[in-house]
Amino acid sequence: MRKLVFSFLIVTLPIVLFANSDFVKVENGRFILNGEEFRFVGSNNYYMHYKSNRMIDSVLESAKAMGVKVLRIWGFLDGESYCRDKNTYMHPAPGVFGLPEGTNAQDGFERLDYTVAKAKELGIKLIIVLVNNWDDFGGMNQYVRWFGGIHHDDFYRNEKIKEEYKKYVSFLINRVNTYTGVPYREEPTIMAWELANEPGVKRTSLVTHSLNG
């Protein structure tokens, strides 16, 4: 059977929750910003949540100079070993968000705060991805390992895994930016939240699981 692939899903909270004209909205299949159609050149970056201010500034200022209006960035770092590898902590263990007490490393959420604040200053919108389909930076398989799963696709069907993912998402979108004082859920710089990077299932496991009840 053909491989089943989930198309990625983007959640645009501002459409429903906020009337602020600084948010990008969707009307009749078009992006709208400040009452006008919002057309843009975008790019992708995977390291904003663990690099220095200088590097973050360089990326965003270069993007601005090139006319890039939207940048898609990672908003996750799952698993102790992946956090140690980047000397940056975000989600080292289930229910642990940020830098554990006594750990001599960077707080990835603070790095993300700085990125959002700098992007806001430069007028660049962000799309923040919440987990990876692949093993880089932990990803879905890290959740599966945490809860004793046996297959990548347990991420979609194991209730404990799904609950942990929801807790992480809630923590991030309700976080208050330490530089701007604005909760992430109310920040118009964040154009959208992407539920996962390139999400998919392996072979036909979910189809088989569904057919078997």
N, C-alpha and C positions, 0 to 999 in steps of 0.2 A: 504493500500500500504506500501511497505517497506520504512523505513526511508532513506532519501537521505543524504549521508554524503560526504562532499568534502574532498578528500585526501589533506594533507598539501603540500604546494608548496614552494620550496626553490629556491631563486634567487641567482645565483652565478655571480655577476658582473664581477669578474676578468676574466672569460672565454673570454669575448669579448673585454673588455675595456683596459686591461693591459697585457703587455708582461713580466712583472717582474716575475722572476722564483720563488720568495718567495710566490706567490699566489698559492693556490690549484686550479687546473684546472680539466676539465673532458675531457678525450680522449677515444673514443671507449668504453664508459660505465665504465671507471675506473677513480678514482681520481689520479691525477698526481701532485707531488710536486718535484721541482728541477730536473725534467726529469725522476723521478722514481715513480713507483706506490706507492700511499700513502694509507696504511692500518692502521687502528687505533682502539683503545679502546676509547669510549666516555662516557660522563656522563652529567647530567642535574642539573642545579641550578637555583632557582627562586629568590634569595635575594641579588645578587651581586650589584644591583643598589641602595641599600639603607643601606648597612652595612658599618662598619668601615674599615679603611685600614688594621687593624690587622686581622679582619675576612676574608677579601678578600685575603690577603696574605696567611692565613692559608689554605683556600680552594684550592687556586691555587698551593701552595707548596706541599700540600698533594696529589693533583692530579698528579703533576709532579713525586712525589716519587712513586706513584702507576702505573706509565706508561700511564696515561690518556693523550691523545694527543689532544682531542677535547672536549670542554665544551659548552653546549647549555645553553644560559642565556636569561633572560627577558630583553627587551629593551623598556618597557612601564610602565606607572603608570597613569591611566586615571581617571580624576574626582577629584574634590576638597576634598571630604570626604576620598577618598582612599589616597590622598597625605597627608592629615592631619594625618591619621592613622599611616602612616610610617614616619611622620615628614620629608618627602622628596617630592619634587615637580618635575614633568616632564611635565604633560599635564593636568593641573587642570581645564581648560575650553577651549572651541573652540577657536583656534587661539592663545592660550597662551601656550608657550613652555618654560619650565624651572621655575626658582624661581621668582615669582612676586616681584616687588620692595616693600621693607619694610617687607617682610615675613621672620620671624626668623625660618629658617628650612634649611635642606640640599638641594642642587641642585642635583637631580638624574642624570642629564647628566654628572656632574662632577664625580660622583661615577662611572658611566659607563666609563668615560675617564680613571679613575684610573685602573679599571678592565682591560681594553684593554691594557694599558701601562704595567701592571704587567704580563699579559698573554704573551705579546710580549717579555718581558724580559726572561720569562721562556720557550719560544718556544711552547706555547699552542695555538692552533687555537680555534676560537670562532664561534658559530652560534648564531645570535641575532634574537630573536622573536619580532615581531612588534605590535602585539595585541593579546588579549586572547579571545577565544570563550566563556569562562566562566566568571563569575562575579568577580572572584578574581582579584584584582588590576584594577578594572573598566571594562575592556573588551568591547566587542561589544555592550552589552546592555547599557553601559554608553554613547556611541555614539548615540544610538537610543533615549535615554532620552534627550540628549542635543538638538536634532532636532525634538522633538515631535513625534517620531515614536511610533508605538503601538505594534510592534512585533520584536523579536530578528532578524528575517530575513530581516528586513528593512535595516540592515547594508549592505546587498548585492545589494539593489535595489533603495534606496533613494539617489538621486544625491548629496544632501548637505552632507549627511553622508560620501559618497564615496570621496567627495572632501576634507573633513576634514581629513580623513584617509590619503589621498595622500599628504596633506600638512605636516602632522606629519612625514610621511616617508621621504619626501624631506628634512625637517628640520634635521632629524637625519643623513641621509646618507651624507649630505653636511656639517655637523658639523666638525669643526677643533678641534681635541683632544688637551686639554689644557696642557697635560703632554708631548705629543710627537710632537705636531705641525703638525700632519698628518691628512688630512681630512679622515673621516671614509670611504668614497667611494674609497680611495686610500690606505687603510690600509690592508696589506696582512695577518695580524693576524686574521682579520674577514674572515673566510672561506666562510660563506654564510649568507644570510638574509632569515629568515622564515616569510612568510607573516602573518601567524596567528598560534597560538597554538591550535591544534585539531579542526580546523574549521568544522562547520557542519550547517545544517538547522534543524529547528524544524518541525517534522512530514512531511507534503507534501506541505507546504505553497508556496515554490518557484515553484514547479511543477504546482500547481493550478494557481498561478499568471501567469506563462508562457502560460498555455493553454487558459487562459482568455484574453490574449493579454496585 
